[in-house]
Amino acid sequence: MLTAQVKTALFNEPTLKSDEIRVQTYRGVVRLSGFVNSTADEDTAVAIARGVAGVKSVKHDTRLK
């Protein structure tokens, strides 16, 4: 359920291409992977994921295009 909430939050951010970001969750730890256009997009995705209730921490393995 937490994964779906993070995906929805990312999808609702118009500046991100959320279809290129994968979300996995294990015991409240969210892992973001995939591709982003800039470091600003990476920071935005991490901030959005951290803002979802129930997320304990966020690990990002995203790569720049």
Stockholm file with secondary structure:
# STOCKHOLM 1.0

chainA/1-65         MLTAQVKTALFNEPTLKSDEIRVQTYRGVVRLSGFVNSTADEDTAVAIARGVAGVKSVKHDTRLK
#=GR chainA/1-65 SS CHHHHHHHHHHTCTTSCGGGEEEEEETTEEEEEEEESSHHHHHHHHHHHHTSTTCCEEEEEEEEC
#=GC SS_cons        CHHHHHHHHHHTCTTSCGGGEEEEEETTEEEEEEEESSHHHHHHHHHHHHTSTTCCEEEEEEEEC
//
